[in-house]
Amino acid sequence: MGFDLPDDGLPAAKGSNCFIVASKNEIPDPQPASACIRCGECVKVCPARLLPQQLYWYARARDFDKTQEQHLFDCIECGCCAYVCPAHIPLVHYYRFAKTEIWASERERKKADHARRRHEFHEARLQRLEEERKARLRKKKAALNKKQPSGTDPKKAAIEAAVKRVAAKKAAQQQERES
């Protein structure tokens, strides 16, 4: 389980599980991958009882929904399937790629959902504020209509009331100056 490292100059990290120090005779260099011959050897050795062949085809085709249907996330990435593969296909690399892509799309989906909810909240708030403004205007208009006797224009009456208030204010200021 794991990957070959180019040299031993890399540090051991907290997540390091183990190290295998082997010679070139014990673990030869990987041969170039060839086409899958569908021998089924990978299925026989899978400890999670998955179908590595199917996972490989779906991951290679970037059909991540199908890879999840084949229980991709049940794969423990032990590497048994890649070790016995006569075509020398790096199966675990395909599985890790698929998992990474699925996680990335899930993060993007969550971000998009969050942005959509924020936008919907913003739109609802703007609509609520507009409705409140209209309600205030209706209330103001109703109050003006109640104050005025029937047959008079409420706008003219509002203007006359404003003129009277300004005149009263000016008169009060003038009295203050005189006293």
N, C-alpha and C positions, 0 to 999 in steps of 0.2 A: 504494500500500500504506500503510495507516495510518488515522488518524482526524483529523477536523477538530478544531482547537482553537478555543476561543471568542476568545482573543486571544493576542498574542505575549509576554505577561508570564510565561510558564511557563519554568522553567529547562531547559537541555539536560542530560540525564543520561547516564551511561555507556552505557546500553542504547539511546540514541537512534541511529537509523540514518541518517536524513536529514530535511531539512525542505524542504517545497515551499511557496513563497510565491507564491500565485496570487490573482488578482483574482476578484471575483464573476462576471465574464463568463467566465473560464476554467473555473472550477469553481462552478457554480450551487448554491444550497442544495438539499439533498435533498428530493425530493417525497415525500408520504406514500405508504406502501406499499399496494399493492392485492393482490388474490389472484393466486397463481401461475397463469399461463396455459399452463404446460408447453411453452414454445416451444423449449427446448433450447439457447438461446444460451449459457447458462452452461457447458454440457457442451463446446461448441465451443472456448471460450477457456481452459478449465482446463489449466494447464501440468502438473499432476500426473496428468492423465487420469482424474479422479474423476467421479462423478456428483453434482454439487452439488445438483441438484434432490432426489435421494433423501436426501442428507445433511440437507437442509433439512427435509423432511417427517418424518424420523425424529427429528431434534433437536427439532423443534417439538412432536412427540408424546411427547417424553421417553423414547423407546425407544432407550436408549443401547447396548444390545446390538446392535441392527441398525445403528446408526451406526458401531460398531466393525467390524462385518462389511463395511460399505461403505468401510472404511479411512479413517476420520475423521482419524486421527493422521498420515496421509500428506499432509493438507492443509497447505500452507505459508502459508495465510491472506494470500495476495497481494491479494485483493479484486477480481480480474478478473471473477469471476462476478457479484459485486454491482454492478460498474460497468456491465456490459452488460445487466443485468436490466431488461426493459421494465416490470416491475411494481414496480421500485424496492424490492425486498425486501433488507434488510440481512443477506445470507446469512452473511457472516463473523461477525456478532454471534451468530447461532445456533450456528455451529460452535464459537466460543470458549465459549459457555455450555455446550454439550455436553461439551467437553473438561474444563472446570472441574468440572462435576458428576461426570464419570467419575473424575477425580483425587480428588475429595472422597470418593466412595464407596470408592475403592481405599484411601485412608487409613483410613477407618472400618473397612473389612474387616480391614486389617492390625492395627488396634488391637483389634478383637474377637478376632482369632486369638491375639494376644499375651495378652489377658485370659483366653481359654479355656485356653491352654497353662499359664498361671500357676495357674489354678484346678485343672486336672488334676494339676499337680505338687503342689499343696497337698493335694489329696485323697489322692494316692498316698503322700505323706509321712505324713499322719495314719494311713492304713491300715498303713503300715510300722511306725510307732511302736506302734500297737495290737497288731500281731502280735508285735513284740518284747516288749511287756509281757506278753502271754499266754504267750509262750515262757519268759520268766523265771519266771512263776508256775508253769508246768508243771514246770520244772526244780527249783524250790524244793520243790514238792509231791513230786516223785520223790525228792529228797534226803531229805525227811522220812520218806517211806515206807521208804527203804533203811535209815535209822538205827534205826527202830523194829522190834522183833520182831513177827512176824505175830500178829494177834489183838488188838493194842492200837490205840486210836484215835490217829491222828497229831496231831489238834488238841490232845487232852489231853496228849499227850507234849510238844508244843511249849510248852504252857502250863507244864507241870511244869519243863521245861528253863529257861524264862524265870524262873520263881520261884527255881530253884536259882542261877541267875546273879546275881539281885538279892540273894539271901541271902549269896552269896559276896562280892559287892561290899560289902555292909554290914559283913560280918565283917572284911574287909580295912580298911575305913575305921575301924572301931572299934579294930583293932589299932594303926593309925597314931596314933590319939588317945591310946591308953594308953602308947605308947612315946615 
